[in-house]
Amino acid sequence: MNQEKIDDFYSLMAQASSLTKEKKDDDSLKIYETILKEFEQTDDESIKEYLPYTYYNKALVHARRKEFKKELETYNTLLEKFISNFSKKAELIIAKAYMNKAVCIQELYDEKSSLDTYKEFINNFENTIDTEILKDLVQAKYNTALIQASLDENDEAIKKYDEIINTYRNSEDETILEFVIKSLVNKANKQKELFEYEDSLKTFDEVLNSFSNLKGVFLGQIAIAYHNKAAVLSELQRENDLQNVCDEIIEKFSNINDEFIINIVSSAEVLKDKDRFNNSF
C-alpha cells in the first residue's frame, strides 16, 4: 500500500477520534464506516494493528447512544476478526472489548447471558502479564462469581472467590487487592446466608487479620467485614465476642467522616447497648 493511502487512514482516524470526543456521533460513525469500508481488508501491518481501535471506538459511540444491538454486533465483529491474531498494541483494546461486550449483553438480556463472554475472556487472557489487562481479568472473575452467587450457584461462586483470593492475595496493585478483599467479604456473606456461621466467622477473620490496617479504598469493605461479623455473633448469641467486635468498630471507625461507615458505627453502638440491656436482667 502506498504512503498516501496510509496517510489517509491516519487522517480519517484522527478526524473520527476528534468528532467522538466532541460527541458528534452521526459524523464520527460515518467516518468509522468509511475507514472500515476502505481498509477492512488491508494487508498493511501499520494499518491492521490499529483497525481494532476503529471497531472499538465505533462500539463506544453506539453504547453512548444506547444502541446496544449495534454495539454488540461491533464487538462481535472485532473479536471474530482479531482474537486469533492481534498486535501487542491492540491487546488491551481486545480485553476491553470483552469486558464491554459482557456489559452490553447484560443491557440487552440479563447477567447470566454474559457468563460465556467472561469465560471466553478469562480463557484467552489467563496468562497475561500486562497489569492493566490483569485488572480486567480479575474483575471478570469477580463478576462471574457475583453472577453465580445471584443465581444460587453457591459452590461455583465460592470456588471462584477462592480462586481470586488464593491467586492474588499478595498483589501490590490496589485495584486487584480490592477485588481480593471484596471476594473474601462476599464469600463470608454467602456462608452466612447458607447458615455456615463458623465458616463465615473464619472468613471474616481472614479479612480482619490480613487487611484491617489498610486505609483508603479498602476501608468500606473492612467496615462491612466487622459489621457482618457482629451480625453473625449476634445470631450465635456470643455476647462477649459481640461486645468486643462492637468496641473494635467504634474505636477504629468513629473518626471516619463517611456516611456509610458512620452508619456502621451507629449500628455497633445500638448492638452493644441492646446486648448490655439484655444482660442486665
N, C-alpha and C positions, 0 to 999 in steps of 0.2 A: 504494500500500500504506500502511495506517495505521501510526502510530508504534508502536502496541502490538505488531504483528507484527515490526517491525524490532527492537524491544527483545527480543522472544522469540528472534529469530535470534542476536543477540549474546550473550544469556544462555546459549543452548544451546552456542554455540561456546566460551564460557568454561568451561562445565562439561566439555565433551569434552576441551578442552586440559588442564584440571586432571587429569582422570582418565587421560589419556595419559601425563602426566608421572609420575603415581603408578603407572603400569604396570597399571592396572585395565582391561585390554584389552577384555574382554567388554562392560563397561559403556560404555566410550568408543565402541566400534564401534556399539552400539545407538543412541547419541546421534548419531553421524555419519550413520547410516542415516535417523534421524528428520529431521535437517536436510535431507538430500538429498531425501527424500520430500516434505517440506513446501515447500521453497524452490528446488528444481532449476529450475523453470520461471518463476521470478520475473522481473519486468521492472524491479524496483527496482535502480538502479545501485549504491546504497550496500551492497546485499547481493551483487549479481552480482560485484563486484570482489573479494569475499572467498570466494566459492564454490570457487575453485581451491585455497584453503587447506584446505577441508573434504576434498576428494578427496586432496590431498597427505598430510595428516595421517592419513587413513584408510589410505592405502597404506603409510605408515611403520609403522603398527600391524601390518598384515599381514606386512610384512617382518620385524618383530621376532618374530612368531610363526612365521616361516619358511613362511608361506602364500603361496608365490611366484606361483602362478597367480592368486590373488585380488589380490595386489599388482599384477601385470601388467595385469589387467583394469581395475583402478582407474586406473592411469597412462594406459592407452589411452583410457578414457572422458574423463579430464581433458584430454588433449591433443586429442582429437577435438572436444570442446566448445569449447575456449578458444584453440587455437593461432591461429585467424584473427581473434580479437577478444578481447584481454585488456588489462587496465589496466596502467599503469606500475607500480603497486604489486604486481601479480601476475607481472611479468616474470621476476623471479628464481626464483619458485616453478616457473614453466613450464620454465625452464632446468634447475633441479634435478630436475624430473620426468623430463626426457630422460636425464640422467646416471644417475639411479637406475633408470630403465627398462632402460637398457643393462646395468647390473649384474644386474638381475633376470633378464634374458634369458640372461645367462651362467650364472646359477644353474640355470635351467630347462633350458637346451640346451647351448650352447657359445659360445666367444668369437666365432667367425665370425658367428654369428647376430645378434650385437649391432652389427655394422658398419652396417647400414641405419639403425639408431636414431642412432648417432653422426653418420652422413652427414646425416640429416634435421635434427638439432640444429645442425650446422655451417652448413648451408644457410640455416636460419631465423634464425640469430643472428650470421652472419659480420660484420655491420657494427655490432655492439653497441658502445656507448661506456660501458656500465656495467662498472666494474672487477671486481666480483665475478663477473659473467657471463663476462667476458673470461677469467678464470682457468679457469672450467669449459670454455670454448671451446677454449683451448689444451690443456687436459687431454684433451678429446675428440679433438683432432687427434693428440696424443701416443699415446693409447690405440689409435687407429686404426693408427698406424704400428707399434706393438708387435704388434698382431694380424696385420697384413700380414707383418711380419718372421717371426713364428712360423709363418705359412703358406707361407713361402718365396716370397712375392710381393715379391721384393727391390727391384726397380725402383720399385714403388709405395711401399714403405716408405721408401726413401731419398728419394724425391721429397717425401713428407710430412714427413720430418725436415728436409729443406732448406727447406720452406715455413715451418716453425716457426722455424728458425734465422734465416732472412732477414727474416722479418716482425717478430720480437720480440726480436732480439738487443740492441737498445738500450733495452729496457724497464727501468724503475726499480723494478718490482714484484718482490719477492724470489721469490714463487711462480712467476711467469711465467719469470723468468730461470733458475730451477732447471730448468724444462722445456726451455729452450734448451740448457743445458749437458748435460742428460741426452740430448737429441736428438743433439748432437754426439758424445757418447761412444758412443751406440748405433749411430750411423752409422759411426763408425770401427770398432767391433767387427764390424759386418756386413761392411765392406770387408775386414777381416782374415779373417773367416770365408770370404770369397769369394777369398782369396789375392791381393787387390789391395793388396799390402803398402805400396807407395809412397803410394797414395791414403789408406790408413789412417793412415800416419805424418803426412801433411799435416793430416788431420782432428784427430788427437790434438794436433798442434802448434797448431792453431787454438784448441783448448780452453786449452792451457797459455799461449799468447801473450796471449790475451784475458782469461782469467779466473783465472790461477793465484794472484793476490794476494787473491782473495776468501776470506772465512773463513766460520764458522758452518755453515749447512746445505749449503753448496757443497763443503766440504772432502772429503766422501766421494767425490763424482764426480771431483774434481780428482785425488785419490789414485788412483782407478781409471784415469784417463787416463794418469798417469805409469806405473802398473804395467803396463797393457796395451801402452803404447808400448815399454816394456822388453821385453815378450814378443815383439813384432814384430821389434825389433832383434836379439834372440837368434835368431829364426828366420832372419834375414838374415845372421847371423854378423858383425854390425858391432860388433866388440868394444869399440872405443874409445868409440863413441856409447853403447853399453850401459853401460859403466863410468860415463860422465858422468851418464846418467839415474839410475842407481842411487845415485850420490853426491848428486844433487839430492833424490831421495826421502828418503834418510837425513837429509840436512841439514834438509829442510823439515818432515818429519813425526815425527822422533824424539821430540819432546817432547809429542806429542799423546796424551792419555790416552783412547784409543778403541780397543776390541779389534779392530775391523775394520781400522783404519789401522795399528795395531801389527803385525798380520799382514802387511800390505803392506810395511812397513819390514823385517820379518824376511825376507820373500821377496827384497827388494832386496839384503839382506846376503848371503843364500845365493847369489843370481845373481852378485853381484860376486865372492865368494870362489871360486865354481866357475869363473868366467871367468879369474880370476887364476891358479888352479891349472892350467887348460888351457893358458894361455900361458907357463907355466914350463918347458914341455918343448920 
